[in-house]
Structures are given as C-alpha cells and as structure tokens.
Amino acid sequence: MRGIIISPQFKMEGDVFTLISSNIDPIKLRQYLLYWDKIDFPDNNIVSIGGSPEIDYLESQDILSRSKVTFGSWQGNIGYAFAQMQSAVLQEKNKTEEGRWSIAQPNSKLLFPKELCTETKCLEVELYQSLPIPSSEVSLNDVLMFKERRKDELMHFRRLMDEFYLSIINSNDIPRTKIKIIDEIQGSIIALQRLMNESKFKRLLGSVKVELDITNIIKGGILGASTGAIFGFSPEIGAVLGLASSAIKVSYESVLVPNSLPKELKDYAYLYYEHKEL
C-alpha cells in the first residue's frame, strides 16, 4: 500500500504563502486516485479547508481520509498553515506505516516554510507530459473500475517508480542501470496509454517530478551520471500515442527536504505541476 498526502493549490512569494483554491482540482484528484492506494487531504480544527461531493464520495469508499491537525492558533495565510499540516500528517502517518506515505503538491517546486525544511541535494525524476490521466469528465467510479481491471499494469508502473532509487544507488554501472530502468518506465507508460485508449476515456498527459532523498547515500558517480539527462520517447510511439513531446528527465538538484522526513522514506514528494490535452 502506498499513500499520498495532498494539498490544494497555493503559491509562495518570498516568505508569503497564498492559497489559490481551497479545494482539489478534479483532474489532480483523478490522478491521485489512479496512481495511489490511499489519499489523505488534511484538515484542521480552526478553519476547515476544502470538501466537495467527490471528496465525500472517496471518503465513503474508504479511499480518502481527512486527518485533523490541531492548531492552538496561527498567523498569516492559510497556505502557510496547509504546508504545516502536510508536514505534520507525514510525520504522524510514518509512525505506524513507515515509508508508505509521501507528499503531493500541484506545483513545480515543493513549497514549505523554511523553518520546517533543510535545503539539500536530491535526485529528481521528472515525467514530462508523460503520465496518462483521466479528464474531469470521467467519473470517479469509472476510474476505480479501470483501476481494478488494470491493477497489474498499474502495480508494475508503481513498482518501477519505487525501485528507481534503489536501482540507481545499488548499481556498479549507474549510466547503464539508469537507461535500463528508464526504458522500463517508458514501456510501462506506453502500456498504460494504450489501455486508456481501449477504455475510451477522455484523457490528458500529466507531468510529475519525484524528489528522491539521497543525502545518506551520495555516491560520486550519481552527480555525473544524472545531471540534466533527458530521455524522449521514440518518434514512432510518440506519433501514435501522443507522446511526441513527452520525456523523462533525471537531474541532481538543490531542493527543500522536510525535517520531519522519516529515514525510510526516499521518494518523499510528488509534484504534479501541469497537464496537456490529447
């Protein structure tokens, strides 16, 4: 089981967090539903955030939960408080389910208060306009039915993403291993895209960055082998499945890592930052 702790969209200008919407974008909600087993959309005891018939439906199906974070008080924008809530829920979830929960934000960079984080280097894997996702016109029930029918293919993709980290750091030949696992991830994405073609879903291609914490196991070869490497899909496949502008990028970046991050959790953040229509 893997779970994701989600947030509505907010932005950060300097040290000021601004909440753009109090609810979850319907397309993002379908993306989380398709690729994760459990979803947590945190709430708090002062000002309740978000809520919709679709959120209520997923709660009724025991797929989505709303962990309550207790504040004595807070100052500033609710966006700042929500970042604190994600950090608190991540820490609490991983007390009982170590390494099984990560954070998701609908931003291209992880937004967190500086006092809750440490800036460090991480391995960043970016699936650019690659991830097939149902459009908002597809019902949540249809997504669940597809997920049940195609659980083997979805689990295969999940396993490849989970193993990316271990495959790289345990390899004696990092460049070769990296190319091999990226080929496998691309093959899995192509299979999922074809399955959604068959389902007749109206769909989009999403982008996601995965932040992999490597602070405890940095090897000299990782930097040279990973910086700025971009892997496109084959032109033939791209033309048929709409993946012509899709790519996978692996880079070594300076990022914020939550101080509450459990040692067992390496893929700590998933940044779902844009999508395009097919």
C-alpha positions in Angstrom: 0.0 0.0 0.0 1.2 3.5 -0.9 -0.5 6.7 0.2 -0.3 10.4 -0.8 -0.9 13.4 1.3 -2.4 16.0 -1.0 -3.0 19.8 -0.9 -5.0 22.4 -2.7 -3.0 24.8 -4.9 -1.1 27.6 -3.2 1.8 29.8 -4.2 4.8 31.3 -2.4 6.2 34.7 -3.0 9.1 35.4 -0.7 8.0 34.0 2.6 4.3 34.6 1.9 2.1 31.7 1.2 -1.1 32.4 -0.7 -3.9 29.8 -1.1 -5.2 29.9 -4.7 -8.1 27.4 -4.2 -9.4 25.7 -1.1 -10.3 22.5 -2.9 -8.5 19.9 -5.0 -8.5 20.2 -8.8 -10.8 17.5 -10.3 -8.1 16.4 -12.7 -5.5 16.2 -9.9 -7.9 14.2 -7.8 -8.3 11.6 -10.6 -4.5 11.5 -11.0 -4.1 10.7 -7.3 -6.9 8.2 -7.3 -5.5 6.3 -10.3 -1.9 6.0 -9.2 -2.2 5.8 -5.3 -3.9 3.3 -3.0 -4.8 5.8 -0.3 -5.3 9.6 -0.2 -5.2 12.0 2.8 -6.5 15.5 2.4 -5.6 17.1 5.8 -8.0 19.4 7.7 -7.6 21.4 10.9 -9.5 22.5 14.0 -9.7 26.2 13.2 -10.8 26.8 9.6 -12.0 23.7 7.6 -10.5 23.6 4.2 -12.0 22.1 1.0 -14.6 19.5 0.6 -16.9 18.5 -2.3 -19.2 15.7 -3.3 -16.3 13.9 -4.9 -14.2 14.2 -1.8 -17.2 12.9 0.2 -17.6 10.0 -2.2 -13.9 8.9 -1.9 -14.3 9.2 1.9 -17.3 6.9 1.7 -15.3 4.4 -0.2 -12.5 4.4 2.5 -10.0 5.6 -0.1 -9.6 9.2 1.1 -9.2 10.3 4.7 -9.1 13.8 6.3 -6.5 13.8 9.1 -7.3 16.6 11.6 -4.3 18.7 12.6 -4.8 20.6 15.8 -3.5 24.2 16.0 -3.5 26.4 19.1 -3.6 29.4 16.7 -1.9 30.5 13.5 -0.8 33.7 11.9 -0.7 34.5 8.3 -2.3 32.9 5.2 -4.0 29.5 5.2 -1.5 28.3 2.6 1.3 28.5 5.2 -0.9 26.5 7.6 -1.6 23.9 5.0 2.1 23.3 4.4 2.5 22.8 8.1 -0.4 20.4 8.0 1.2 18.3 5.3 4.4 18.0 7.3 2.5 17.1 10.5 0.5 14.4 8.8 3.5 13.0 7.0 5.3 12.6 10.3 2.2 11.0 12.0 1.5 8.6 9.2 5.0 7.3 9.1 4.9 6.4 12.8 2.7 3.5 12.0 3.2 3.0 8.3 6.9 3.7 7.8 7.9 4.7 4.3 4.4 4.3 2.8 3.3 7.9 2.6 4.6 10.8 0.5 3.6 14.4 -0.1 1.9 15.7 -3.2 1.6 19.3 -4.3 0.2 20.8 -7.6 3.4 22.9 -8.0 6.6 22.5 -10.0 8.6 23.0 -6.7 7.9 21.8 -3.2 6.6 24.8 -1.2 7.3 24.6 2.5 8.2 27.1 5.3 11.9 27.3 5.6 11.9 26.6 9.3 10.4 23.2 8.6 12.9 22.2 6.0 16.6 21.8 5.2 18.0 22.6 1.8 20.0 19.8 0.3 20.7 17.8 -2.9 18.3 15.2 -4.2 17.8 13.1 -7.2 14.9 14.4 -9.2 13.0 12.2 -11.7 10.6 14.2 -13.9 8.0 12.6 -16.2 7.2 15.5 -18.5 3.8 15.3 -20.2 4.0 11.5 -20.0 1.6 10.3 -17.4 -1.9 9.3 -18.8 -4.7 10.6 -16.6 -8.5 10.7 -16.9 -10.1 14.0 -17.6 -12.5 15.6 -15.2 -15.4 14.2 -17.4 -14.5 10.7 -16.3 -16.4 9.7 -13.2 -14.6 8.6 -10.1 -16.4 5.3 -10.2 -15.1 4.7 -13.8 -11.6 5.4 -12.6 -12.0 2.9 -9.8 -13.3 0.3 -12.2 -10.4 0.8 -14.6 -8.0 0.6 -11.7 -9.5 -2.7 -10.6 -9.4 -4.2 -14.1 -5.8 -3.0 -14.8 -4.3 -3.3 -11.3 -1.4 -5.5 -12.6 -0.3 -2.9 -15.1 -0.7 0.0 -12.6 1.2 -2.0 -9.9 4.0 -2.7 -12.4 4.4 1.1 -13.0 4.3 1.7 -9.3 7.0 -0.9 -8.7 9.3 0.6 -11.3 8.9 4.1 -9.8 9.6 2.7 -6.3 12.6 0.8 -7.5 14.2 3.7 -9.4 16.0 4.9 -6.3 17.4 1.5 -5.2 18.3 0.6 -8.8 20.5 3.7 -9.1 22.2 3.7 -5.8 23.0 0.0 -5.7 24.4 -0.1 -9.2 28.0 -0.5 -10.1 27.3 0.9 -13.5 25.0 3.9 -12.9 24.6 5.1 -16.5 23.7 1.7 -17.8 21.3 1.0 -15.0 19.6 4.4 -15.3 19.0 3.8 -19.1 17.6 0.4 -18.4 15.1 1.4 -15.8 14.0 4.5 -17.8 13.4 2.2 -20.8 11.2 0.0 -18.5 9.3 3.1 -17.1 8.7 4.3 -20.7 7.4 0.9 -21.7 5.0 0.8 -18.7 3.7 4.3 -19.6 3.2 3.2 -23.2 1.2 0.2 -22.0 -1.0 2.4 -19.7 -1.6 4.8 -22.6 -2.8 2.0 -24.8 -5.0 0.6 -22.1 -6.7 4.0 -21.7 -7.1 4.2 -25.5 -9.0 1.0 -25.3 -11.1 2.3 -22.4 -12.3 5.2 -24.5 -11.5 7.6 -21.6 -11.1 11.2 -22.5 -7.7 11.7 -21.0 -4.7 14.0 -20.7 -0.9 13.7 -20.3 0.3 14.8 -16.9 3.7 15.9 -15.6 5.2 14.9 -12.3 8.5 15.4 -10.5 9.6 12.9 -7.9 12.0 14.1 -5.3 14.3 11.3 -4.1 16.3 11.8 -0.9 19.9 10.7 -1.4 21.5 12.6 1.5 22.7 9.5 3.3 24.0 7.5 0.3 25.5 10.0 -2.1 28.0 8.4 -4.5 30.5 10.2 -6.5 29.0 8.7 -9.7 25.5 9.9 -9.2 26.2 13.6 -9.9 27.9 13.0 -13.2 25.5 10.2 -14.3 22.3 12.1 -13.5 22.7 15.8 -14.2 20.3 17.1 -16.9 19.8 13.7 -18.7 16.7 13.8 -20.8 15.1 10.7 -22.4 12.4 11.2 -25.1 10.0 8.6 -26.3 10.6 7.1 -29.7 9.2 9.2 -32.6 7.1 6.3 -33.9 5.4 5.7 -30.5 5.1 9.4 -29.9 3.2 9.9 -33.2 0.7 7.1 -32.5 0.1 7.7 -28.8 0.5 11.5 -28.5 3.8 11.2 -26.6 5.9 13.2 -29.2 6.7 16.0 -26.7 6.9 13.6 -23.7 10.2 12.9 -21.9 11.8 11.6 -18.7 14.5 13.8 -17.1 16.9 12.8 -14.4 18.7 15.6 -12.6 20.6 16.4 -9.3 19.0 19.4 -7.7 19.1 21.7 -4.6 15.7 21.2 -3.0 13.9 21.6 0.3 13.6 18.4 2.4 11.1 18.4 5.3 12.9 18.0 8.7 10.2 15.5 9.7 11.1 13.2 6.8 11.4 9.6 8.0 14.7 7.9 7.1 12.8 5.0 5.5 11.1 7.4 3.0 13.1 8.2 0.0 10.5 9.4 -2.6 9.2 12.0 -0.2 7.5 14.4 -2.7 5.5 14.1 -5.9 4.9 17.4 -7.7 2.0 17.2 -10.2 2.6 20.5 -11.9 0.9 20.6 -15.3 -1.0 18.6 -18.0 -2.0 18.9 -21.6 -5.0 17.6 -23.6 -4.5 14.9 -26.2 
